[in-house]
C-alpha cells in the first residue's frame, strides 16, 4: 500500500507526520556539487549509484551536474529510472533468468542499458536473449578485486570472458566492473588505501592484458563514497560509482578520519516521542520498519547525550543519563541512519526541507525493486 503523504510544501518540519524520511536540501545540494567539483579535474566520470536513492528525481539532479548516467543493482531499478527519463544505465550486477533478461532487453529499446557477467554460461544466455530480441547488449566483465563476492579472477580468466563477449555478433564488450565494496568502511585511510591499491593493480593488469588481445576497455568502473578519490586518481578507473555521498550515514561517520570529500549529513528519519513514562527512557515511533540497523543503531542528531539503544518493529528506545534532560512526549527528533540505502527502501516519499520548512516531496519510485 502506498504510504500517505507525510507533509505538504510550506509546512513546518515539526508538523511533518512521522516516521518520515527527510532530505536536508542545503546539505544534499552541497554534496552533489562537491562530488562534481572533486571529479572534474580527474577526468573520471560519475555514474552515481541509484541503489542508494532509488529516485529518477535525484538521478536527474546528479546528471544535471555532469553524471554520465546511473548504476543500479536490479532490473526493476533500471526500469523505474528508464521510465523516468534516465537514458544511460549500468546494472552493476549479474542478471540471471530468461524473464529478467527479456525485461532488460525490452528496456534497452528506450535507454542505453548495460549489464555485468562473470560466467561464460550466463554470457551465452544474455547472447541468446539479445539474438531473440534482435538487439545487441553491452556486457561488462565483473572481476573480483578483493570483495570476495561476485566476479571472475582478474587477468587471463577475465580476458577470456571478455573475448567471448567481443566475439559475439549480439553482444558488445563494455569494459570491466571492478568494485571493492568492503573497502568503503575500512576505518583508517591507510587500510582503505591498501585495499584500493590492490584493486587498482588487478584492474590495471587486466586492462593491459585486454589490450594485448586487441580489446579496448571503454569502462573501468567501481569505487564508492569511502574510496572514490583514490580510484579517480589512479589513472585506471574512468567511472566512479559512488552512491551514499549524496545522503551519507552514521557508518561512514565511524571511519576514523572521516570520509574524505567534505560531504554533509543530508538524510534523516524524523521520529516522534510516543512514550516518556519512565525517567531516563523514551520511546520513538521509529523501529526496525523505519530505520535499518544492519550497520548499527541510528544516532540522534545534535543530541549526543541521548542514545538510541534498542529497536522492535514499531518502537525505538532512547536512553540518557540522569544529568541530562531527555526528549519530551510529542517531541520530534531527527535520526541519522546507520546505513542509508536500506533505510531509504522503507519509505515511499522523500520530504525535502530547507530552513525548517517543507519545500518538496519526491516519490521513492524504485522502492522495493527486488527483481
Secondary structure as GFF3:
##gff-version 3
##sequence-region A 1 371
A	DSSP	three_ten_helix	13	15	.	.	.	ID=ss1
A	DSSP	beta_strand	20	24	.	.	.	ID=ss2
A	DSSP	alpha_helix	25	40	.	.	.	ID=ss3
A	DSSP	beta_strand	45	49	.	.	.	ID=ss4
A	DSSP	alpha_helix	50	53	.	.	.	ID=ss5
A	DSSP	alpha_helix	56	64	.	.	.	ID=ss6
A	DSSP	beta_strand	69	72	.	.	.	ID=ss7
A	DSSP	alpha_helix	75	83	.	.	.	ID=ss8
A	DSSP	beta_strand	88	94	.	.	.	ID=ss9
A	DSSP	alpha_helix	98	107	.	.	.	ID=ss10
A	DSSP	beta_strand	112	117	.	.	.	ID=ss11
A	DSSP	alpha_helix	120	133	.	.	.	ID=ss12
A	DSSP	beta_strand	137	144	.	.	.	ID=ss13
A	DSSP	beta_strand	152	153	.	.	.	ID=ss14
A	DSSP	alpha_helix	156	166	.	.	.	ID=ss15
A	DSSP	beta_strand	171	177	.	.	.	ID=ss16
A	DSSP	three_ten_helix	181	185	.	.	.	ID=ss17
A	DSSP	alpha_helix	189	212	.	.	.	ID=ss18
A	DSSP	beta_strand	219	222	.	.	.	ID=ss19
A	DSSP	alpha_helix	228	232	.	.	.	ID=ss20
A	DSSP	beta_strand	239	240	.	.	.	ID=ss21
A	DSSP	three_ten_helix	244	246	.	.	.	ID=ss22
A	DSSP	alpha_helix	250	253	.	.	.	ID=ss23
A	DSSP	beta_strand	267	278	.	.	.	ID=ss24
A	DSSP	beta_strand	281	284	.	.	.	ID=ss25
A	DSSP	beta_strand	299	300	.	.	.	ID=ss26
A	DSSP	beta_strand	307	311	.	.	.	ID=ss27
A	DSSP	beta_strand	316	319	.	.	.	ID=ss28
A	DSSP	beta_strand	332	336	.	.	.	ID=ss29
A	DSSP	alpha_helix	340	344	.	.	.	ID=ss30
A	DSSP	beta_strand	349	354	.	.	.	ID=ss31
A	DSSP	beta_strand	357	363	.	.	.	ID=ss32
###
